[in-house]
Amino acid sequence: MKSRPAVMEHFATVHTSFVIDFTFTNNITILMGDSGTGKTAAFSFIKECMVTNPKILCIDYFDYQKNIKEILCQANGKLIVVDNADILLDDDTRKYISQDDENQYLLIGRNPKNLFTTKENLFELVSERVGEQTKFMIQPYM
């Protein structure tokens, strides 16, 4: 499933004392990790950028009653970020994502099961303290 990012290879933003600095190597990036590692915080910082960047579309638990697959089918040329993807996405939507070459995905969750995971697209969130700021980055899982 190795494929180049369709929308952006790099995303960075600053939110108060937090810096998000993600480099994407695949069209589908699965960001996993335990609770409390900062995944949802990183999602919320990216979601704030959705207001000014039309290439970003964020989906989270507020969208659980919506037809997520329909939302994805209508998107074109977007970085689609899904928080709690392991819970929100049904098998049909996961299959759609695996075949979508119009959009790029950042799928965030604790359990990558059934998310078409490969060694090349599985990442974890890491952070480091840089002066007064905490910098979030993604790195290959294991």
C-alpha positions in Angstrom: 0.0 0.0 0.0 3.0 2.3 -0.4 1.8 5.4 -2.2 2.9 9.0 -2.1 0.9 11.7 -0.3 -1.9 13.0 -2.6 -2.4 16.4 -0.9 0.6 17.3 1.3 3.9 15.9 2.3 4.3 18.2 5.3 1.9 19.8 7.8 3.0 22.2 10.5 1.2 24.5 12.9 1.8 26.3 16.2 -0.9 26.4 19.0 0.2 28.4 22.1 3.0 26.2 23.5 2.5 23.3 21.1 4.0 22.7 17.7 2.7 20.1 15.2 5.3 19.1 12.7 4.2 16.1 10.6 5.9 14.7 7.6 3.8 12.3 5.5 5.3 9.5 3.4 2.1 7.7 2.4 -1.3 8.6 1.3 -2.8 6.9 4.3 -1.1 7.5 7.6 -2.3 5.6 10.6 -1.4 7.3 13.9 -1.8 5.0 16.8 -0.9 5.0 20.5 -2.2 4.6 24.0 -4.6 7.0 25.7 -3.0 10.2 27.0 -0.2 10.3 24.4 -1.5 13.6 22.8 -3.2 12.2 19.7 -6.5 14.0 20.3 -4.7 17.2 21.3 -2.8 17.0 18.0 -6.1 16.4 16.2 -7.7 19.5 17.8 -4.8 21.7 16.7 -5.1 20.4 13.1 -8.9 20.9 13.3 -8.3 24.6 14.2 -6.4 24.9 10.9 -9.4 23.6 9.0 -11.0 27.1 9.3 -8.2 28.8 7.2 -7.0 25.8 5.1 -9.5 24.4 2.7 -7.4 21.4 2.0 -8.1 20.0 5.6 -11.2 18.1 6.6 -11.5 16.8 10.2 -13.9 14.2 11.4 -14.4 13.1 15.0 -16.9 11.8 17.5 -19.2 14.8 16.8 -19.7 13.3 13.4 -20.7 9.8 14.5 -24.3 10.1 13.5 -23.4 11.4 10.0 -22.8 9.2 7.0 -19.0 9.4 7.1 -18.6 7.5 3.8 -20.8 10.1 2.1 -18.7 12.9 3.5 -15.6 11.3 2.2 -17.1 10.6 -1.3 -17.9 14.3 -1.6 -14.3 15.4 -0.6 -11.7 16.0 -3.3 -8.1 17.0 -2.8 -8.2 17.1 1.0 -6.1 15.9 3.9 -8.9 14.1 5.8 -8.0 13.6 9.5 -10.2 11.2 11.5 -9.9 11.0 15.3 -10.9 7.7 16.8 -10.9 6.2 13.4 -10.8 2.7 14.8 -14.3 3.4 16.4 -15.9 5.7 13.9 -15.2 3.9 10.6 -17.2 0.9 9.5 -15.7 -1.8 7.2 -17.3 -0.3 4.1 -15.9 3.2 4.8 -12.4 1.6 5.5 -12.5 -0.2 2.2 -13.4 3.1 0.4 -10.5 4.9 2.1 -8.1 2.2 1.0 -9.1 2.8 -2.7 -9.5 6.6 -2.6 -6.7 8.3 -4.6 -8.3 11.8 -4.6 -7.7 12.5 -0.9 -5.1 11.8 1.7 -5.8 10.4 5.2 -4.5 10.7 8.7 -6.4 8.1 10.7 -5.9 8.4 14.5 -6.8 5.7 17.0 -5.7 3.2 19.6 -6.2 0.0 17.6 -5.3 -0.1 13.9 -7.2 -3.4 13.4 -9.0 -3.5 10.0 -7.6 -0.1 8.9 -5.5 -1.7 6.1 -2.4 -1.3 8.1 1.1 -1.9 6.6 4.5 -1.4 8.1 4.9 1.7 5.8 1.8 3.6 7.0 1.8 2.8 10.7 3.1 5.7 12.9 3.1 6.8 16.5 3.1 10.3 18.0 6.3 11.4 19.7 6.9 14.6 21.5 9.9 16.6 22.7 10.3 19.6 24.8 12.0 22.5 22.9 12.4 25.5 25.2 8.9 26.5 26.3 7.2 24.5 23.6 6.2 20.8 23.2 6.8 19.6 19.6 4.6 16.7 18.3 6.0 14.6 15.4 5.1 11.3 13.9 7.6 8.5 13.5 7.3 5.0 12.1 5.9 2.6 14.7 8.6 0.3 16.0 
